[in-house]
Amino acid sequence: MAATNISRTEARYYRKEGNVYVCGVCPHHCRIPVGGYGRCSSRRGDDDMLVAYTYGKVSSLSVDPVEKKPLYHYKPKSRIFSVGGIGCNMSCKHCQNYAISMSMGRSKRTTFETPEELVAMCRIEKSESIAFTYNEPMIWPEYILDVMEEGDDLSCVLVTNGLVSDDTLNDLCKVTDAMNIDIKGFTDDFYMKVCGAHLEDVLGTVKEVHRKNIHTEITYLLIPGYNDSEKEIEEFSEWVLNELSADVPIHFTRFHPDNEMNNVPWTPQETVLDSREKAMDLGLNYVYAGNILSDIVRNAARQ
């Protein structure tokens, strides 16, 4: 069923300059004219205000093991109610959820769920936690904040690319218990060419989330020939060690061809395992290999 709500929800983070609205959700600071949409498709300019266009528009619902987020050190072996919307403020060429993240908000079929309805569904599933995931949750702040106000006894998890403004992040951190944040590579050149963003913006988010004592785990997808050099893995691992903590869990995961990068091969399993070994040799205590089925990985995870 398509989204059925016809009301409008005003965006929380914006200002008006002349004939345009300047969005404040993330570092892009999109300038949105009346009748236009922001880059992430979650904001629409109306005559009287900037509208949180994707508010309550749900594309995906599932109950997952929390380890699937992936979160290995937060409520292990529990099941989490997972919710996805539409849109994203990055444009990753390898995105595996591009059907919802790059739908531009007007073509993807969704259902409208009020915060009360979503919390009720979570309770029916007997889950104590709710994850905003599948697409980018940082562009859904108004909805997330309202959901968590309604379900203030629930734990909140964000699975995010980390591209967010200070004001939005500060508000979301007040209701969030854990985040898995993607660090998609460790050069700004990679971020600009492949993701359409800046590395430093993401690193700033990771540091702030960790500083606020929100449970933090990091996913690093290894893409052959793009972000998997020994030098890059070493610099990334040293950054985690020096700027965060040796105890922050890291997930090196295996790339598979998708979206605009179907010509890139699968990551060799050896690359994932070597990256894990390198990070642990440098002093990180909890490093995992993802998207690999092998006895080596299962045994390593138990160490």
VOPAGU-2260 file (C-alpha; in pm, 1 decimal, decimal comma):
REM VOPAGU-2260
SITE   aa  ch    i         X         Y         Z
SITE  MET   A    0       0,0       0,0       0,0
SITE  ALA   A    1     126,5     348,4     -76,6
SITE  ALA   A    2     172,0     605,1     198,7
SITE  THR   A    3    -172,3     723,5     301,3
SITE  ASN   A    4     -99,3    1017,5     534,1
SITE  ILE   A    5    -186,6    1351,5     377,9
SITE  SER   A    6     -80,5    1578,3     665,8
SITE  ARG   A    7     246,5    1768,9     668,7
SITE  THR   A    8     516,5    1763,0     935,8
SITE  GLU   A    9     743,6    2063,9     959,7
SITE  ALA   A   10    1115,9    1992,5     948,9
SITE  ARG   A   11    1306,6    2078,3    1265,6
SITE  TYR   A   12    1639,7    2183,9    1118,1
SITE  TYR   A   13    1626,9    2464,6     864,2
SITE  ARG   A   14    1625,8    2838,1     803,4
SITE  LYS   A   15    1489,1    3050,2     522,4
SITE  GLU   A   16    1710,1    3270,0     305,6
SITE  GLY   A   17    1516,6    3473,5      54,1
SITE  ASN   A   18    1321,3    3235,8    -166,3
SITE  VAL   A   19    1493,0    2914,8     -52,6
SITE  TYR   A   20    1505,4    2697,0     256,2
SITE  VAL   A   21    1850,1    2597,1     384,2
SITE  CYS   A   22    1834,1    2249,2     536,3
SITE  GLY   A   23    2038,3    2186,3     850,3
SITE  VAL   A   24    2006,7    1808,3     883,5
SITE  CYS   A   25    2352,3    1728,8     746,0
SITE  PRO   A   26    2668,7    1897,3     615,1
SITE  HIS   A   27    2529,3    1926,5     260,6
SITE  HIS   A   28    2310,7    2220,1     374,9
SITE  CYS   A   29    2086,0    2177,1      71,1
SITE  ARG   A   30    1923,7    2492,9     -62,8
SITE  ILE   A   31    1566,6    2391,2    -141,5
SITE  PRO   A   32    1329,2    2613,1    -339,6
SITE  VAL   A   33     952,1    2600,6    -305,7
SITE  GLY   A   34     842,3    2287,1    -487,8
SITE  GLY   A   35    1190,0    2135,1    -466,1
SITE  TYR   A   36    1345,4    1851,9    -269,2
SITE  GLY   A   37    1674,8    1812,3     -87,9
SITE  ARG   A   38    1947,5    1578,5    -202,7
SITE  CYS   A   39    1831,3    1301,5      31,6
SITE  SER   A   40    1467,2    1344,5     -79,0
SITE  SER   A   41    1349,6    1371,4     282,8
SITE  ARG   A   42    1282,3    1746,6     267,0
SITE  ARG   A   43    1034,4    1935,1      47,6
SITE  GLY   A   44     995,2    2308,1      14,0
SITE  ASP   A   45     635,3    2424,2      54,3
SITE  ASP   A   46     511,8    2782,5      38,2
SITE  ASP   A   47     495,7    2820,8     415,7
SITE  MET   A   48     762,2    2584,1     552,0
SITE  LEU   A   49    1016,9    2311,3     488,9
SITE  VAL   A   50     837,7    1978,4     518,9
SITE  ALA   A   51     984,1    1655,2     659,2
SITE  TYR   A   52     853,2    1479,4     349,9
SITE  THR   A   53     941,8    1120,6     445,9
SITE  TYR   A   54     804,6    1145,8     801,4
SITE  GLY   A   55     640,5     813,2     889,5
SITE  LYS   A   56     691,1     663,3     544,0
SITE  VAL   A   57     811,6     310,3     616,1
SITE  SER   A   58     962,4      94,9     342,9
SITE  SER   A   59    1086,5    -202,5     545,6
SITE  LEU   A   60    1001,4    -387,8     865,3
SITE  SER   A   61    1171,6    -692,6    1010,6
SITE  VAL   A   62    1271,8    -859,4    1334,0
SITE  ASP   A   63    1644,2    -936,8    1322,2
SITE  PRO   A   64    1914,2   -1076,5    1545,0
SITE  VAL   A   65    2096,3    -773,0    1683,5
SITE  GLU   A   66    2418,6    -923,1    1545,4
SITE  LYS   A   67    2286,8    -857,4    1193,3
SITE  LYS   A   68    2313,0    -477,8    1238,3
SITE  PRO   A   69    2602,8    -568,0    1302,7
SITE  LEU   A   70    2624,5    -515,3    1678,6
SITE  TYR   A   71    2818,6    -788,2    1856,3
SITE  HIS   A   72    2870,4    -620,1    2193,7
SITE  TYR   A   73    2524,5    -472,2    2250,9
SITE  LYS   A   74    2253,7    -696,6    2396,1
SITE  PRO   A   75    2401,5   -1008,7    2229,4
SITE  LYS   A   76    2162,2   -1283,8    2120,1
SITE  SER   A   77    1862,8   -1049,7    2145,5
SITE  ARG   A   78    1621,1    -976,3    1863,9
SITE  ILE   A   79    1559,1    -622,1    1746,6
SITE  PHE   A   80    1264,4    -463,4    1566,8
SITE  SER   A   81    1413,3    -310,5    1249,6
SITE  VAL   A   82    1259,5     -23,2    1055,6
SITE  GLY   A   83    1361,0     137,0     726,9
SITE  GLY   A   84    1243,0     449,5     550,4
SITE  ILE   A   85    1346,8     597,9     216,0
SITE  GLY   A   86    1627,9     820,8      96,7
SITE  CYS   A   87    1992,1     881,6     185,0
SITE  ASN   A   88    2228,4    1178,9     200,6
SITE  MET   A   89    2511,4     983,7      38,4
SITE  SER   A   90    2516,2     841,3    -313,0
SITE  CYS   A   91    2732,6     532,1    -270,2
SITE  LYS   A   92    2795,6     361,3    -601,0
SITE  HIS   A   93    2803,4      22,9    -428,2
SITE  CYS   A   94    2486,0      63,9    -218,5
SITE  GLN   A   95    2301,7    -266,7    -182,5
SITE  ASN   A   96    1981,1     -97,8     -62,2
SITE  TYR   A   97    1964,4     149,6    -349,2
SITE  ALA   A   98    1599,0      59,7    -418,8
SITE  ILE   A   99    1500,3     244,8    -101,7
SITE  SER   A  100    1798,7     473,3     -44,0
SITE  MET   A  101    1793,8     625,0    -392,8
SITE  SER   A  102    1421,3     618,9    -461,1
SITE  MET   A  103    1401,6    1000,8    -443,5
SITE  GLY   A  104    1111,5     959,9    -204,3
SITE  ARG   A  105     840,4     993,6    -467,9
SITE  SER   A  106     852,2     659,1    -647,2
SITE  LYS   A  107     907,9     399,0    -373,4
SITE  ARG   A  108     587,5     252,2    -231,7
SITE  THR   A  109     566,6     286,6     146,1
SITE  THR   A  110     315,1     257,4     427,5
SITE  PHE   A  111     253,6     540,3     669,4
SITE  GLU   A  112     298,0     443,9    1033,6
SITE  THR   A  113     241,5     690,3    1315,5
SITE  PRO   A  114     490,8     677,0    1604,3
SITE  GLU   A  115     218,1     514,9    1814,4
SITE  GLU   A  116     156,4     247,2    1551,9
SITE  LEU   A  117     526,1     170,8    1512,9
SITE  VAL   A  118     581,0     137,0    1886,7
SITE  ALA   A  119     275,1     -87,1    1911,4
SITE  MET   A  120     418,3    -316,4    1643,0
SITE  CYS   A  121     747,1    -332,4    1830,1
SITE  ARG   A  122     564,0    -435,2    2146,1
SITE  ILE   A  123     365,4    -701,6    1960,3
SITE  GLU   A  124     698,0    -851,4    1851,5
SITE  LYS   A  125     807,5    -842,7    2217,7
SITE  SER   A  126    1124,3    -656,5    2129,0
SITE  GLU   A  127    1289,7    -427,9    2381,6
SITE  SER   A  128    1489,3    -247,9    2111,1
SITE  ILE   A  129    1412,5     -72,6    1784,5
SITE  ALA   A  130    1667,3     -18,9    1506,0
SITE  PHE   A  131    1640,4     247,1    1239,2
SITE  THR   A  132    1828,3      89,6     952,2
SITE  TYR   A  133    1826,4     -23,5     584,3
SITE  ASN   A  134    1833,1     335,3     456,4
SITE  GLU   A  135    1995,7     635,1     629,7
SITE  PRO   A  136    1829,4     713,4     965,1
SITE  MET   A  137    2003,2    1048,8    1017,2
SITE  ILE   A  138    1768,3    1205,1     758,3
SITE  TRP   A  139    1464,1    1086,8     960,6
SITE  PRO   A  140    1523,2    1276,0    1286,3
SITE  GLU   A  141    1173,2    1414,9    1339,1
SITE  TYR   A  142    1019,8    1069,6    1310,8
SITE  ILE   A  143    1283,6     894,7    1522,2
SITE  LEU   A  144    1251,7    1151,9    1799,1
SITE  ASP   A  145     872,5    1118,7    1803,7
SITE  VAL   A  146     888,4     737,6    1799,8
SITE  MET   A  147    1129,7     729,6    2091,4
SITE  GLU   A  148     920,0     979,1    2288,1
SITE  GLU   A  149     624,8     744,7    2245,1
SITE  GLY   A  150     834,9     435,9    2330,0
SITE  ASP   A  151    1063,4     588,4    2590,0
SITE  ASP   A  152    1120,0     250,9    2755,7
SITE  LEU   A  153    1262,6     102,6    2433,4
SITE  SER   A  154    1629,3     100,4    2340,4
SITE  CYS   A  155    1714,9     284,4    2018,9
SITE  VAL   A  156    1976,3     173,7    1765,8
SITE  LEU   A  157    2087,8     367,2    1458,1
SITE  VAL   A  158    2269,7     196,9    1171,2
SITE  THR   A  159    2414,4     496,6     993,8
SITE  ASN   A  160    2667,1     644,9     752,0
SITE  GLY   A  161    2746,8     913,5    1010,0
SITE  LEU   A  162    2683,0    1212,5     781,5
SITE  VAL   A  163    2488,1    1449,5    1005,3
SITE  SER   A  164    2497,7    1803,1    1141,2
SITE  ASP   A  165    2591,0    1879,9    1500,3
SITE  ASP   A  166    2239,8    1992,5    1596,2
SITE  THR   A  167    2070,7    1684,8    1451,5
SITE  LEU   A  168    2327,6    1451,8    1605,5
SITE  ASN   A  169    2296,9    1611,2    1948,3
SITE  ASP   A  170    1920,8    1559,3    1949,3
SITE  LEU   A  171    1939,7    1201,2    1823,2
SITE  CYS   A  172    2208,0    1111,1    2075,9
SITE  LYS   A  173    1963,3    1199,6    2355,2
SITE  VAL   A  174    1739,9     907,0    2257,2
SITE  THR   A  175    1993,9     661,0    2112,6
SITE  ASP   A  176    2161,2     376,9    2301,0
SITE  ALA   A  177    2382,9     224,2    2030,3
SITE  MET   A  178    2506,5     297,2    1680,4
SITE  ASN   A  179    2682,4     103,0    1412,1
SITE  ILE   A  180    2854,4     362,5    1195,4
SITE  ASP   A  181    3000,4     294,3     852,5
SITE  ILE   A  182    3347,4     425,6     783,6
SITE  LYS   A  183    3342,6     352,0     414,0
SITE  GLY   A  184    3708,9     417,3     340,9
SITE  PHE   A  185    3992,0     617,8     487,2
SITE  THR   A  186    4065,8     878,7     222,5
SITE  ASP   A  187    3861,6    1182,2     129,7
SITE  ASP   A  188    3921,0    1100,7    -236,8
SITE  PHE   A  189    3732,5     771,5    -194,1
SITE  TYR   A  190    3447,9     940,2     -11,0
SITE  MET   A  191    3406,6    1210,8    -274,0
SITE  LYS   A  192    3430,4     981,1    -578,0
SITE  VAL   A  193    3232,1     683,6    -448,0
SITE  CYS   A  194    3000,4     824,1    -179,6
SITE  GLY   A  195    2957,6    1195,0    -251,1
SITE  ALA   A  196    3064,0    1308,1      96,3
SITE  HIS   A  197    3368,2    1403,4     304,8
SITE  LEU   A  198    3557,1    1164,9     533,8
SITE  GLU   A  199    3617,1    1423,9     807,1
SITE  ASP   A  200    3243,6    1481,6     853,9
SITE  VAL   A  201    3195,7    1112,8     929,0
SITE  LEU   A  202    3499,1    1086,7    1156,0
SITE  GLY   A  203    3369,7    1382,5    1355,7
SITE  THR   A  204    3040,2    1202,7    1409,9
SITE  VAL   A  205    3211,3     884,2    1525,3
SITE  LYS   A  206    3423,9    1072,9    1777,0
SITE  GLU   A  207    3124,7    1265,0    1913,8
SITE  VAL   A  208    2907,6     954,1    1950,0
SITE  HIS   A  209    3187,4     773,3    2130,7
SITE  ARG   A  210    3254,1    1078,5    2350,3
SITE  LYS   A  211    2889,2    1077,8    2457,6
SITE  ASN   A  212    2930,8     714,3    2575,1
SITE  ILE   A  213    2680,6     577,0    2326,6
SITE  HIS   A  214    2769,8     219,5    2243,1
SITE  THR   A  215    2964,2     239,6    1915,5
SITE  GLU   A  216    3063,6     -25,0    1663,6
SITE  ILE   A  217    3217,7      46,3    1323,5
SITE  THR   A  218    3172,9    -129,5     991,3
SITE  TYR   A  219    3438,0    -102,6     719,6
SITE  LEU   A  220    3338,8    -259,2     386,2
SITE  LEU   A  221    3650,7    -368,2     197,7
SITE  ILE   A  222    3619,0    -293,4    -176,8
SITE  PRO   A  223    3897,6    -440,4    -392,5
SITE  GLY   A  224    4119,6    -170,6    -538,9
SITE  TYR   A  225    3927,1     114,1    -375,9
SITE  ASN   A  226    3979,5     117,2       0,8
SITE  ASP   A  227    4155,4    -208,6      91,3
SITE  SER   A  228    4527,0    -122,2      77,3
SITE  GLU   A  229    4743,3    -222,1     371,5
SITE  LYS   A  230    4830,3     143,6     428,2
SITE  GLU   A  231    4467,5     248,0     446,7
SITE  ILE   A  232    4373,4     -33,7     683,3
SITE  GLU   A  233    4668,8      53,2     904,4
SITE  GLU   A  234    4577,0     423,7     914,3
SITE  PHE   A  235    4213,7     343,2     988,8
SITE  SER   A  236    4305,1     102,8    1268,6
SITE  GLU   A  237    4549,1     350,4    1424,3
SITE  TRP   A  238    4283,5     621,8    1410,7
SITE  VAL   A  239    4038,5     401,7    1602,7
SITE  LEU   A  240    4307,8     317,6    1856,0
SITE  ASN   A  241    4420,5     677,7    1907,2
SITE  GLU   A  242    4093,1     870,1    1871,2
SITE  LEU   A  243    3844,3     622,1    2018,8
SITE  SER   A  244    3948,1     310,7    2209,8
SITE  ALA   A  245    4109,4     -28,3    2161,0
SITE  ASP   A  246    3778,8    -175,7    2279,0
SITE  VAL   A  247    3555,9     -32,6    2003,9
SITE  PRO   A  248    3434,8    -331,7    1796,9
SITE  ILE   A  249    3532,0    -321,2    1429,3
SITE  HIS   A  250    3362,1    -520,1    1150,1
SITE  PHE   A  251    3562,9    -568,2     830,8
SITE  THR   A  252    3312,6    -697,2     577,6
SITE  ARG   A  253    3334,9    -850,9     234,3
SITE  PHE   A  254    3213,9    -651,9     -66,2
SITE  HIS   A  255    2989,0    -807,7    -327,2
SITE  PRO   A  256    2909,7    -645,6    -665,6
SITE  ASP   A  257    2599,0    -428,0    -662,9
SITE  ASN   A  258    2436,1    -113,4    -799,4
SITE  GLU   A  259    2690,6      82,8   -1010,9
SITE  MET   A  260    2984,7    -137,9    -911,1
SITE  ASN   A  261    2884,7    -468,6   -1065,1
SITE  ASN   A  262    3217,8    -477,6   -1247,8
SITE  VAL   A  263    3414,2    -490,6    -920,7
SITE  PRO   A  264    3491,4    -843,9    -797,9
SITE  TRP   A  265    3408,8    -991,8    -460,8
SITE  THR   A  266    3662,7    -913,0    -192,0
SITE  PRO   A  267    3898,3   -1208,3    -147,6
SITE  GLN   A  268    3841,5   -1375,6     187,0
SITE  GLU   A  269    4211,9   -1343,1     256,0
SITE  THR   A  270    4185,6    -963,5     237,3
SITE  VAL   A  271    3917,8    -957,9     505,4
SITE  LEU   A  272    4108,5   -1193,3     732,9
SITE  ASP   A  273    4438,9   -1011,6     676,4
SITE  SER   A  274    4273,0    -679,5     762,3
SITE  ARG   A  275    4139,5    -827,1    1082,5
SITE  GLU   A  276    4481,9    -961,3    1174,2
SITE  LYS   A  277    4648,7    -627,0    1095,4
SITE  ALA   A  278    4404,2    -435,0    1314,6
SITE  MET   A  279    4450,5    -673,5    1605,1
SITE  ASP   A  280    4829,5    -664,2    1568,9
SITE  LEU   A  281    4807,2    -285,5    1601,7
SITE  GLY   A  282    4623,4    -320,5    1930,3
SITE  LEU   A  283    4248,4    -334,0    1862,5
SITE  ASN   A  284    4081,3    -591,0    2083,5
SITE  TYR   A  285    3754,2    -674,1    1906,1
SITE  VAL   A  286    3780,7    -711,6    1530,1
SITE  TYR   A  287    3541,9    -925,1    1325,8
SITE  ALA   A  288    3523,9   -1050,9     968,9
SITE  GLY   A  289    3182,7   -1025,0     802,3
SITE  ASN   A  290    3011,2   -1176,8     497,2
SITE  ILE   A  291    3241,2   -1479,2     518,0
SITE  LEU   A  292    3150,7   -1836,9     604,8
SITE  SER   A  293    3454,2   -2020,5     734,1
SITE  ASP   A  294    3573,5   -2206,9    1038,8
SITE  ILE   A  295    3854,2   -1951,5    1067,4
SITE  VAL   A  296    3606,2   -1667,9    1117,4
SITE  ARG   A  297    3390,0   -1859,9    1362,5
SITE  ASN   A  298    3692,1   -1955,9    1567,3
SITE  ALA   A  299    3830,4   -1601,0    1555,1
SITE  ALA   A  300    3504,2   -1456,2    1681,3
SITE  ARG   A  301    3528,2   -1673,6    1992,2
SITE  GLN   A  302    3871,6   -1540,2    2086,9
